[in-house]
Amino acid sequence: MLILFVLAENEATRFNAIARAIPDISPKVLSESLKGLEKDSLIHRHIYAEVPPRVEYTLTSLGKSLIPHLNALITWSLENYDTIIGKRSE
């Protein structure tokens, strides 16, 4: 979810920019997550024919359509946080 939100806030984003935005993620996990999101057609990976090569990631239309649903889930979680935490301590 964090990767999707980083890409939703920025148009085209490079690997290191995503890594800076999510400091607790290891490069290996970030790389694997990006590959999975690309395989699921939620993000697009664009490689520029430059030296050195430049790679940027963007949300696909499918990925963009997921963002409002993730926002709704976050809103629900925040609204019900106290209830959920209270039930855990019973």
C-alpha positions as CSV (number, residue, x, y, z in Angstrom):
1,M,0.0,0.0,0.0
2,L,2.8,2.4,0.8
3,I,4.4,2.0,-2.6
4,L,1.0,2.7,-4.3
5,F,0.5,5.9,-2.2
6,V,4.0,7.1,-3.0
7,L,3.3,6.6,-6.7
8,A,-0.1,8.2,-6.4
9,E,1.5,11.4,-4.9
10,N,4.1,11.6,-7.7
11,E,3.8,11.1,-11.4
12,A,6.9,9.2,-12.4
13,T,9.1,8.0,-9.5
14,R,12.5,6.4,-9.5
15,F,13.5,3.5,-7.3
16,N,15.6,5.6,-4.9
17,A,12.9,8.2,-4.5
18,I,10.5,5.4,-3.5
19,A,13.1,4.0,-1.1
20,R,13.6,7.4,0.5
21,A,9.8,7.8,1.0
22,I,9.6,4.4,2.7
23,P,12.8,4.3,4.8
24,D,12.0,1.1,6.6
25,I,11.9,-1.0,3.5
26,S,15.0,-2.9,2.3
27,P,16.1,-2.6,-1.3
28,K,15.4,-6.3,-1.9
29,V,11.8,-6.1,-0.5
30,L,11.2,-2.9,-2.5
31,S,12.4,-4.5,-5.7
32,E,10.3,-7.6,-5.1
33,S,7.3,-5.6,-4.3
34,L,7.7,-3.4,-7.4
35,K,8.0,-6.6,-9.6
36,G,4.8,-8.0,-8.0
37,L,2.9,-4.8,-8.5
38,E,4.0,-4.6,-12.1
39,K,3.0,-8.3,-12.7
40,D,-0.4,-7.5,-11.2
41,S,-0.7,-4.5,-13.6
42,L,-1.0,-2.0,-10.8
43,I,2.2,-0.1,-11.8
44,H,4.2,0.4,-15.0
45,R,8.0,0.3,-15.2
46,H,9.5,2.5,-17.9
47,I,13.2,2.0,-18.8
48,Y,14.8,5.0,-20.6
49,A,17.5,4.2,-23.2
50,E,20.1,6.3,-21.5
51,V,23.6,5.8,-20.0
52,P,23.3,5.0,-17.2
53,P,19.8,3.6,-17.7
54,R,17.0,5.4,-15.9
55,V,13.9,3.5,-14.7
56,E,10.7,5.2,-13.5
57,Y,7.5,3.7,-12.0
58,T,4.0,5.0,-12.5
59,L,0.5,3.8,-11.5
60,T,-1.5,2.2,-14.3
61,S,-5.2,3.1,-14.7
62,L,-5.9,-0.1,-12.7
63,G,-3.6,1.1,-9.9
64,K,-5.1,4.6,-9.9
65,S,-8.6,3.0,-9.6
66,L,-7.4,1.2,-6.4
67,I,-6.4,4.4,-4.5
68,P,-9.9,5.5,-3.5
69,H,-10.6,2.1,-2.1
70,L,-7.4,2.1,-0.1
71,N,-8.3,5.6,1.2
72,A,-11.7,4.3,2.3
73,L,-10.0,1.4,4.1
74,I,-7.7,3.8,5.9
75,T,-10.6,6.1,6.9
76,W,-12.5,3.1,8.2
77,S,-9.5,1.9,10.2
78,L,-9.0,5.3,11.8
79,E,-12.6,5.6,12.7
80,N,-12.7,2.2,14.3
81,Y,-9.2,2.1,15.8
82,D,-10.2,2.7,19.4
83,T,-12.9,0.0,19.2
84,I,-10.6,-2.5,17.7
85,I,-7.8,-1.9,20.3
86,G,-10.3,-1.9,23.1
87,K,-11.6,-5.4,22.1
88,R,-8.1,-6.7,22.0
89,S,-7.5,-5.9,25.7
90,E,-10.8,-7.7,26.8
